[in-house]
Amino acid sequence: MSVHSISSEDISTAVEAKCCSAEARNPAIKTGRRLQLMQMIILPFIPILALIVQTSVTLQEILDYKAEVADIEAQVTIATDLGKVVTRLQLERSEVAFFIFANGSEERSNLTQRFTVTDQALNNMTTWSEVSVPTSPDDDDEEVLLNRTEFQNRLNEFRERILSEPEDNSVTDVMNWYTSINKALLHHLSEQIKEADNSGVWRYLVGFKNLLKSIECQNIASSFGIKYYGRGFLGSDAFVSYIRYDFLARELINSTLNYVPSLKPMYANITKTAKYKKMKRMSAIVLKNKPNVADKQNAMEYYDSMHNYTDDLRILQKDLRYKIKEYVDSTLYEAANKEAIGIAILVVVLCVSPVIIILVKNAAATIQMYALNLAQKAKELKREKRKSDSLLFQMLPPSVAMQLKHTQQVPAELYESVTIYFSDIVGFTEIAARCTPLEVVTFLNSIYRVFDERIECYDVYKVETIGDSYMVASGLPVKNGNKHVCEIATMALDLLDASTFFKIPRSTESLQIRCGAHTGPVVAGIVGTKMPRYCLFGDTVNTASRMESTGEAHKIHITEEMNESLMRIGGFKTEHRGLIDVKGKGLMSTYWLTCKDGPVKIREEISWFADMQPVFLENLKLDTPYKSSKQKK
């Protein structure tokens, strides 16, 4: 049906106010509309004011954020400067260790130039922290150097001692001295990272620190590898140290790649090079630690391969520094953009506020006009929903249908004791062969219409009809104790009596049905998502179906279990049929249900060709059409 548009003025003339306050609240009355319009105009001022305050607070937060980003930039600068110093000291340590290993006879590069590069990195540092260094390469005592000048003097003294007396220093002592310095600097780097741990750059800095530590451990491990090739073996302590630092180097590089996944492709390219594969082969030989002939040439090749690998890692480190710088720059740029956007939003809010008030005023009038039409449509929708629910409750049990609507799923449930009923039409195949399809459908509809009406008198649930088969169950989905047995028995007698009033199409013979029932446990649940069905599963269903198929015309065939239940309840008469061979069950003792004590309602004869509709279709008939009011001339 169609609903014509109704203006608020039309409704206001038809509404009788009961009190002044009710009139003031009713949008269909002129006074109520004015009050509501005033409220809707005043109402936008609250969010507008809140938006202005929020924008101002956001601007302040953006300014604070920008200051924090500037602080983070300074911390990142300190961290990268520290990283450069550690890198220069690592390179210096490698050159000095090789110089000591060669007893001062060979240099891989100019040590004086290497010292100068390290000093430049030290001079570029903006801050300095306490660093504990050994007083000499072979001394375990440590000295705390409070400023950079003291550290520079101590470093120069150490360098002079190395250059003047290389044979008096061991590679291990030199490594320990440099390692202690790098350890202190890396500790200072970790403190800087902790100060920036609330920013997004934290994972880049942690990856940067881990990469530095990985190179540090790789250099320490390589010193033991050089000793192995130079001497032909490693002692147990040296071998354990080699394994420990080699493992730490690999774990730290993996940690770096996890913190900064964008470095993985570059590292994968490093691992594909021939230099890397040569380094892995020579490292594998060191891991075996088999006694070998000392070979200085192999030691130099191992040194070169490890040096090339650490150079590749430093390229990775350099790329990571660029990523950190890009991230900080982008964060600063983002902070500046947020500041500009915040100011722009504040200006736009102040300019748009008057426009919003005007639009709200117009919208309120429109809303009032359509509010009544919407209420009418809501009533129609509710009416249609009742119709759809009624149809759904005819397809599924009401309790199951409600659960399916609320939860979108109905779990299968085990019922310990229910009674299943089956019936079919005797000779239905011959009837269908000599009748037209329309006659068959009309014939079945007339029969099942009567059956559906009759089972409304009992606590049963119609499961399905397939062709001429009619299936009913009692005791589910709502359990009814032991009542299901007598409900199905009484219903079966009633349906058997009702079937006698039907005549077979194109024949003078009366309709005959064959019935079967059984009591036992079943599992019931919703099957499928498209056109879902409430289905029953279990041996009880099969046995009830076998009772029907092995029964006789115009008789109700029941199992011994159902017969015993009926005898306990009382009020029914049965006859023992005897032992019969049931397919899939073997010999079974079965019974005929003959009658029930007491009267059974007599049904009037109903012709098979009557114009019949299912009950639920009658319930879905439309209400009296809406009569529209006369249009104004």
C-alpha positions in Angstrom: 0.0 0.0 0.0 1.1 3.6 -0.5 1.2 6.2 2.2 0.7 9.8 1.1 2.9 12.5 2.5 1.5 14.2 5.6 2.5 17.6 6.6 3.0 18.6 10.2 0.1 21.1 9.9 -2.3 18.4 8.9 -1.3 16.3 12.0 -1.4 19.2 14.3 -5.1 19.8 13.6 -5.9 16.2 14.5 -4.0 16.0 17.7 -5.7 17.0 20.9 -3.3 18.2 23.6 -3.8 16.8 27.1 -1.6 19.3 28.9 0.6 22.3 28.2 3.8 20.5 28.8 2.8 17.7 26.4 2.0 20.4 23.8 5.4 21.9 24.2 7.1 18.6 23.7 5.0 17.5 20.7 6.7 18.4 17.4 3.3 18.1 15.6 2.1 21.2 17.4 3.2 24.7 16.4 4.5 25.6 19.9 6.4 22.3 20.1 7.9 22.9 16.7 9.1 26.3 17.7 10.6 25.0 20.9 12.3 22.1 19.1 13.6 24.5 16.5 15.1 26.7 19.1 16.7 23.7 20.8 18.2 22.5 17.5 19.6 26.0 16.8 21.2 26.3 20.3 22.5 22.7 20.2 25.2 23.2 17.5 26.8 25.9 19.6 28.0 23.3 22.1 30.0 21.1 19.7 31.3 24.3 17.9 32.6 25.6 21.2 34.0 22.2 22.0 35.6 22.1 18.6 37.2 25.5 19.1 38.6 24.4 22.5 39.7 21.1 21.2 41.5 22.7 18.2 43.3 25.1 20.6 44.4 22.2 22.8 45.5 20.3 19.7 47.5 23.2 18.5 49.3 23.3 21.9 49.9 19.6 21.8 51.3 20.0 18.2 53.7 22.7 19.4 54.8 20.5 22.3 55.2 17.6 19.9 57.3 19.7 17.6 59.5 20.6 20.5 59.8 16.9 21.4 60.7 16.1 17.9 63.4 18.7 18.0 64.8 17.1 21.2 64.7 13.7 19.5 66.6 15.1 16.6 69.3 16.3 18.9 69.4 12.9 20.6 69.6 11.2 17.2 72.5 13.4 16.3 74.3 12.4 19.5 73.6 8.8 18.8 74.8 8.9 15.2 78.0 10.8 16.3 78.6 8.1 18.9 78.1 5.5 16.2 80.6 7.1 14.0 83.2 7.2 16.8 82.6 3.5 17.6 82.9 2.7 13.9 86.2 4.6 13.6 87.5 2.8 16.7 86.5 -0.5 15.3 88.4 0.1 12.1 91.4 1.4 14.1 91.3 -1.7 16.3 91.4 -4.0 13.3 94.4 -2.1 11.8 96.2 -2.1 15.1 95.5 -5.8 15.8 96.9 -6.7 12.4 99.9 -4.5 12.9 100.6 -6.2 16.3 100.0 -9.6 14.7 102.7 -8.8 12.0 105.0 -7.6 14.8 105.0 -4.1 13.2 106.4 -5.4 9.9 103.2 -4.8 7.9 100.3 -2.4 7.8 97.1 -2.9 6.0 96.7 0.9 5.7 98.4 4.0 7.0 97.9 3.9 10.8 98.6 7.7 11.1 95.8 8.5 8.7 93.5 6.0 10.5 94.3 7.7 13.8 93.5 11.1 12.3 90.1 9.9 11.0 89.2 8.6 14.5 90.3 11.9 16.1 88.0 13.9 13.7 85.0 11.7 14.7 85.9 12.4 18.4 86.0 16.1 17.8 82.6 16.1 16.1 80.9 14.7 19.2 78.6 17.3 20.8 78.4 15.5 24.3 80.7 13.3 26.3 80.0 10.8 29.1 82.3 9.0 31.6 84.4 6.3 29.9 86.3 3.7 31.8 89.5 2.5 30.0 92.4 0.3 31.1 95.5 2.2 32.1 97.6 -0.1 29.8 96.9 -2.9 27.3 98.1 -5.6 29.8 96.6 -4.1 32.9 93.2 -4.9 34.4 93.0 -1.6 36.3 90.6 0.9 34.9 90.6 4.7 35.0 87.6 6.9 34.6 88.2 9.7 32.1 85.7 12.5 32.8 86.3 14.7 29.7 87.2 14.2 26.0 90.7 15.8 26.4 91.7 13.2 28.9 90.4 10.4 26.7 92.2 11.8 23.7 95.5 12.0 25.7 95.1 8.4 26.9 94.3 7.2 23.4 97.4 9.0 22.0 99.6 7.5 24.6 98.3 4.0 23.8 98.9 4.6 20.1 102.5 5.8 20.6 103.2 2.7 22.7 101.8 0.5 20.0 103.8 2.2 17.2 107.0 2.2 19.2 106.9 -1.2 20.8 104.6 -3.5 18.7 106.4 -6.7 19.8 105.8 -5.9 23.5 101.9 -5.9 23.1 99.7 -8.9 22.4 96.7 -8.9 20.0 94.4 -9.9 22.9 95.5 -7.0 25.1 95.0 -4.5 22.3 91.6 -6.0 21.6 90.6 -5.8 25.2 91.7 -2.2 25.4 89.7 -1.1 22.4 86.7 -3.3 23.3 86.4 -1.7 26.8 86.3 1.8 25.1 83.7 0.7 22.6 81.7 -1.0 25.4 81.6 2.3 27.3 80.6 4.3 24.2 77.9 1.7 23.3 76.6 2.0 26.9 76.3 5.8 26.4 74.5 5.1 23.1 72.0 2.9 24.9 71.3 5.6 27.3 70.6 8.0 24.5 68.2 5.5 22.9 66.3 5.1 26.2 65.7 8.8 26.3 64.0 8.5 22.9 62.1 5.3 23.6 58.7 7.0 23.4 59.1 8.0 19.7 58.8 6.1 16.5 62.6 6.4 15.8 63.3 4.1 18.8 63.3 0.9 16.7 65.7 2.4 14.2 68.1 3.5 16.9 67.9 0.0 18.6 68.6 -1.5 15.2 71.5 0.9 14.7 73.0 0.0 18.1 72.6 -3.7 17.5 74.3 -3.4 14.2 77.2 -1.6 15.8 77.4 -4.3 18.5 77.2 -7.0 15.7 80.2 -5.4 14.0 82.0 -5.2 17.3 81.4 -8.9 18.1 82.4 -9.8 14.5 85.7 -7.9 14.9 86.4 -9.6 18.2 85.6 -13.0 16.7 87.8 -12.3 13.7 90.8 -11.6 15.9 90.5 -15.2 17.2 90.1 -16.4 13.6 93.3 -14.6 12.6 95.1 -16.2 15.6 93.8 -19.7 14.4 95.2 -19.3 10.9 98.3 -17.6 12.2 99.1 -20.3 14.8 97.3 -23.3 13.4 95.0 -23.9 16.5 93.0 -22.1 19.2 93.1 -22.9 22.9 89.9 -23.9 24.7 89.3 -20.5 26.2 90.0 -18.7 22.9 87.8 -21.2 21.0 84.9 -20.6 23.4 85.4 -16.9 23.1 85.3 -17.2 19.3 82.1 -19.2 19.4 80.5 -16.7 21.8 81.3 -13.6 19.8 80.5 -15.2 16.5 77.1 -16.3 17.8 76.4 -12.8 19.3 77.3 -11.2 16.0 74.8 -13.3 14.1 72.1 -12.8 16.7 72.6 -9.1 16.7 72.4 -8.7 13.0 69.2 -10.8 13.0 67.8 -8.5 15.7 68.7 -5.5 13.6 66.8 -7.0 10.6 63.8 -7.6 12.8 63.7 -4.1 14.1 64.3 -2.6 10.6 62.8 -5.1 8.0 63.6 -2.7 5.1 67.3 -3.6 5.5 66.6 -7.3 4.7 66.9 -7.0 0.9 70.3 -5.2 1.2 71.6 -7.8 3.6 70.4 -10.6 1.3 72.4 -9.1 -1.5 75.5 -9.1 0.8 75.0 -12.8 1.5 74.9 -13.6 -2.2 78.3 -12.3 -2.9 81.4 -14.5 -3.4 83.3 -12.6 -0.7 80.6 -13.5 1.8 80.6 -17.1 0.8 84.4 -17.2 1.2 84.2 -15.7 4.6 81.6 -18.3 5.7 83.8 -21.1 4.4 86.9 -19.8 6.3 84.7 -19.2 9.5 83.4 -22.8 9.3 87.0 -24.0 9.3 87.7 -22.0 12.5 84.5 -23.5 14.1 85.9 -27.0 13.6 89.2 -25.9 15.3 91.2 -28.8 13.9 94.9 -28.4 14.4 96.4 -27.0 11.2 99.7 -25.7 9.9 100.3 -22.1 10.7 99.9 -20.1 7.5 100.4 -16.3 7.6 98.9 -16.1 4.1 95.7 -17.8 5.2 95.5 -15.4 8.1 95.8 -12.4 5.8 93.1 -13.9 3.5 90.8 -14.5 6.5 91.5 -10.9 7.7 90.7 -9.5 4.3 87.5 -11.5 4.0 86.3 -10.5 7.4 87.3 -6.9 6.7 85.3 -6.9 3.5 82.3 -8.4 5.3 82.4 -5.8 8.1 82.8 -3.1 5.4 79.5 -4.4 3.9 77.9 -4.2 7.3 79.1 -0.6 7.7 77.5 0.2 4.3 74.3 -1.3 5.8 74.9 0.9 8.9 75.3 4.0 6.7 72.0 3.2 5.0 70.4 2.9 8.4 71.7 6.3 9.4 70.1 7.8 6.3 66.8 6.1 7.2 67.0 7.5 10.7 67.7 11.0 9.3 64.8 10.6 6.8 62.5 9.5 9.6 63.4 12.5 11.8 63.1 14.9 8.9 59.7 13.5 7.9 58.6 13.7 11.5 59.6 17.3 11.7 57.8 18.0 8.4 54.7 16.2 9.7 54.7 18.3 12.9 54.9 21.5 10.8 52.0 20.3 8.6 49.9 19.4 11.7 50.6 22.9 13.1 49.4 24.5 9.8 46.4 22.2 9.6 45.4 23.0 13.2 45.5 26.7 12.5 43.5 26.2 9.3 40.9 24.1 11.1 40.4 26.8 13.7 39.9 29.5 11.1 37.5 27.2 9.1 35.4 26.5 12.3 35.1 30.2 13.0 34.0 30.9 9.4 31.6 27.9 9.0 29.8 28.3 12.3 27.2 30.8 11.0 26.6 28.6 8.0 26.0 25.6 10.2 23.4 27.5 12.2 21.4 28.4 9.1 21.6 24.8 7.7 20.5 23.4 11.1 17.5 25.7 11.1 16.5 24.5 7.6 17.2 20.9 8.4 15.1 21.0 11.6 12.1 22.2 9.6 12.6 19.4 7.1 13.1 16.8 9.8 9.8 17.8 11.4 8.0 17.5 8.1 9.3 14.0 7.5 9.2 12.7 11.1 5.5 11.8 10.9 5.9 10.1 7.6 8.8 8.1 9.1 6.6 7.0 12.0 4.0 5.7 9.6 6.6 3.8 7.6 8.0 2.3 10.9 4.5 1.0 11.6 4.3 -0.6 8.2 7.8 -2.1 8.6 6.8 -3.6 12.0 3.7 -5.1 10.4 5.7 -6.6 7.6 8.2 -7.9 10.2 5.5 -9.7 12.0 4.5 -11.4 8.7 8.1 -12.5 8.0 8.4 -13.8 11.5 5.2 -15.7 11.1 6.5 -17.3 7.9 9.8 -18.1 9.6 8.1 -19.8 12.5 6.2 -22.0 10.0 9.5 -23.1 8.5 11.5 -23.6 11.8 10.5 -24.1 15.4 9.9 -20.8 17.1 12.6 -21.3 19.8 15.1 -22.3 17.1 14.1 -19.5 14.8 14.6 -16.9 17.6 18.0 -18.3 18.5 19.0 -18.3 14.8 17.9 -14.6 14.5 19.8 -13.5 17.6 23.0 -15.5 17.3 23.2 -16.4 13.6 23.9 -20.0 14.6 22.1 -22.9 16.4 24.3 -25.6 17.8 23.2 -29.2 17.4 21.5 -30.7 20.6 21.1 -34.2 21.8 17.6 -35.2 22.9 17.6 -38.4 25.0 14.0 -39.4 24.3 11.7 -38.3 21.5 9.1 -40.0 19.3 9.4 -39.8 15.5 6.4 -40.4 13.2 6.5 -41.2 9.5 3.6 -41.8 7.1 3.2 -42.1 3.3 0.5 -42.8 0.8 -0.1 -46.3 -0.3 0.2 -46.6 -4.1 1.4 -43.1 -4.5 3.6 -44.0 -7.5 0.5 -45.4 -9.4 -1.6 -42.3 -8.4 1.1 -39.9 -9.7 1.4 -41.9 -13.0 -2.2 -41.6 -13.9 -2.8 -38.0 -12.8 -1.5 -34.8 -14.0 1.2 -33.0 -12.0 -1.3 -30.3 -11.0 -3.7 -32.9 -9.8 -1.0 -34.6 -7.7 0.0 -31.3 -6.1 -3.5 -30.3 -5.4 -4.2 -33.8 -3.9 -1.2 -33.6 -1.6 -2.0 -30.1 -0.6 -5.5 -31.0 0.5 -4.2 -34.0 2.5 -1.4 -32.1 4.2 -3.6 -29.1 4.8 -5.8 -31.4 6.9 -2.8 -33.0 8.6 -1.3 -29.6 9.4 -4.5 -28.5 11.0 -4.9 -31.6 13.0 -1.3 -31.6 14.4 -2.0 -28.1 15.8 -4.0 -29.9 18.5 -0.9 -31.8 19.8 2.5 -31.0 21.3 4.4 -32.1 18.1 6.6 -30.5 15.5 6.2 -31.1 11.8 9.8 -31.8 10.5 9.2 -32.0 6.8 7.3 -33.4 3.9 9.1 -35.1 1.0 6.8 -36.2 -1.8 4.1 -38.2 -0.1 6.2 -38.8 3.1 5.0 -36.9 6.2 7.4 -36.6 9.2 6.5 -35.4 12.6 8.4 -35.4 15.9 7.5 -34.8 19.6 9.8 -34.0 22.5 11.8 -31.4 20.6 13.0 -28.7 20.3 11.2 -28.1 23.6 11.4 -31.2 25.8 8.1 -32.5 27.3 9.2 -35.3 29.5 7.4 -38.6 28.6 4.5 -36.8 27.0 5.9 -37.2 23.5 4.9 -40.9 23.3 1.2 -40.4 23.9 1.2 -37.2 21.8 2.5 -39.0 18.7 0.3 -42.0 19.3 -2.9 -39.9 19.6 -1.9 -37.8 16.6 -1.2 -40.9 14.5 -4.7 -42.3 15.3 -6.2 -38.9 14.5 -4.4 -38.6 11.1 -5.2 -42.1 10.2 -8.9 -41.4 10.8 -8.7 -38.1 8.9 -7.1 -39.8 5.9 -10.2 -42.0 5.3 -12.3 -39.0 4.2 -10.1 -38.4 1.1 -10.8 -40.0 -2.3 -8.0 -40.8 -4.8 -8.1 -38.7 -7.9 -9.7 -40.4 -11.0 -10.8 -43.2 -8.7 -13.5 -44.2 -6.3 -11.1 -45.7 -3.9 -10.5 -44.1 -0.5 -7.0 -42.9 0.5 -4.9 -45.3 2.5 -1.8 -44.3 4.4 0.9 -46.3 6.0 2.2 -45.1 9.4 5.3 -45.9 11.5 6.7 -44.6 14.8 9.6 -45.2 17.2 10.9 -43.7 20.5 14.5 -43.1 21.2 17.4 -40.5 21.2 18.1 -38.1 18.3 20.4 -35.2 17.5 18.7 -32.1 16.1 20.1 -29.0 14.6 20.1 -26.4 11.7 21.7 -27.7 8.5 22.9 -25.3 5.9 22.9 -21.5 5.6 20.9 -21.2 2.4 17.3 -22.1 3.1 18.3 -23.7 6.5 16.4 -26.7 7.7 15.8 -28.1 11.2 16.9 -31.7 10.7 17.0 -34.8 12.9 19.7 -37.4 12.9 20.2 -40.7 14.6 19.2 -44.4 14.5 15.8 -43.4 15.9 14.9 -41.6 12.7 16.0 -44.6 10.6 14.0 -47.1 12.7 10.9 -45.0 12.6 11.2 -44.8 8.8 11.7 -48.6 8.7 8.5 -49.0 10.7 6.6 -47.0 8.1 8.1 -48.8 5.1 7.5 -52.3 6.6 4.0 -51.5 7.8 0.7 -52.2 6.2 -2.0 -50.0 4.7 -4.2 -48.1 7.2 -2.2 -49.3 10.1 0.2 -47.8 12.6 3.4 -49.8 13.0 5.4 -49.2 16.2 8.5 -50.6 17.8 8.7 -52.6 21.1 10.3 -49.5 22.8 7.4 -47.3 21.9 4.9 -50.1 22.9 6.5 -50.4 26.4 6.3 -46.6 26.8 2.6 -46.6 25.9 1.9 -49.5 28.3 3.6 -47.6 31.1 1.5 -44.5 30.3 -1.7 -46.5 29.7 -4.8 -45.6 27.7 -3.7 -47.2 24.4 -4.4 -50.6 22.9 -1.8 -52.4 20.8 -1.5 -55.8 19.0 1.7 -57.8 18.8 2.7 -58.3 15.2 5.6 -60.6 15.9 9.1 -60.7 14.6 9.8 -59.1 11.3 13.0 -58.7 9.3 13.9 -55.0 9.2 16.5 -53.8 6.7 19.7 -52.8 8.5 18.2 -53.9 11.9 17.6 -57.6 11.6 14.7 -59.3 13.4 12.6 -56.9 15.5 9.5 -57.4 17.6 6.9 -54.9 16.5 3.3 -53.9 17.3 0.2 -52.4 15.8 -1.3 -49.4 17.5 -5.0 -50.0 17.2 -6.9 -47.5 19.2 -7.0 -45.2 22.3 -9.4 -45.3 25.2 -11.8 -42.4 25.0 -13.3 -40.5 22.1 -11.5 -39.2 19.0 -12.8 -36.1 17.2 -14.7 -37.0 14.1 -13.7 -35.0 11.0 -16.1 -34.0 8.3 -15.3 -35.3 4.9 -13.1 -33.0 2.8 -12.9 -33.3 -1.0 -9.4 -33.5 -2.4 -10.0 -30.9 -5.0 -11.1 -28.2 -2.5 -9.4 -24.8 -2.9 -7.1 -25.0 0.1 -4.2 -22.9 1.3 -1.8 -23.6 4.1 -2.6 -22.0 7.4 0.4 -19.7 7.5 -0.7 -18.2 4.2 -4.0 -17.2 5.7 -2.2 -15.6 8.6 -0.2 -13.5 6.1 -3.2 -12.0 4.5 -2.8 -8.3 4.3 -4.8 -6.0 6.6 -7.5 -3.8 5.4 -6.0 -1.5 2.8 -5.1 1.9 4.1 -7.8 4.4 3.0 -6.2 7.6 2.1 -7.9 10.8 3.1 -9.5 12.8 0.5 -7.2 15.2 -1.3 -7.9 18.9 -0.8 -9.4 20.4 -3.7 
